[in-house]
Amino acid sequence: MKAFEGKHSWILPYFLIFVVALLRLGLANPQNVVPVFACLLFFGAMRPRGEMVLPLLLLVGVDTFITVHSYGFPITPDAVVTWSWYLVAILLGAGVLGGSSSWQRVAGCSLMTSVSFFLVSNFTVWAAWQLYPKTPDGLFSCYVAALPFFRNALSSELCFSLLFFGLLGHVGALTTDETTQKAHC
């Protein structure tokens, strides 16, 4: 994926992170469809590891603002789970998708981040909050209550991941064709 490099190749990954941060602020986040992990996978695949701090800090800052100012909750240790998954997604993008981004790899990484986040984050909600009894039935209830959000998040992350990487492949192919045509002139 790093093969698609040009003087403007940095714009799209940063733009997507900025847009997703704005969407997370509540401008438009219907039923958990903001593709945070898709943007992080894409950023990780496209940008050098040294640049990963900025999108992570931006998203952690947005989460902190939302939690404290929109929801009126304090920041609790379970927020670290979400922030850790941001790091997992961006590193997965760099490690697995940075060199080769077939649709199978993109779909696999997207599914892996979404499913693992669902399992770990909802386990954390069950363990850390007093919303559900600390029994197997309570844990099951926690997962069942989160299923509508998971369905939307999974669909969104998968579709947007394939869209971002698919469009990039087409743009990269067009750029390569233009360069080849210029070389032949």
Secondary structure as GFF3:
##gff-version 3
##sequence-region A 1 185
A	DSSP	alpha_helix	11	22	.	.	.	ID=ss1
A	DSSP	pi_helix	23	27	.	.	.	ID=ss2
A	DSSP	alpha_helix	36	46	.	.	.	ID=ss3
A	DSSP	three_ten_helix	49	51	.	.	.	ID=ss4
A	DSSP	alpha_helix	53	65	.	.	.	ID=ss5
A	DSSP	pi_helix	66	70	.	.	.	ID=ss6
A	DSSP	alpha_helix	79	92	.	.	.	ID=ss7
A	DSSP	pi_helix	93	97	.	.	.	ID=ss8
A	DSSP	alpha_helix	103	128	.	.	.	ID=ss9
A	DSSP	alpha_helix	136	184	.	.	.	ID=ss10
###
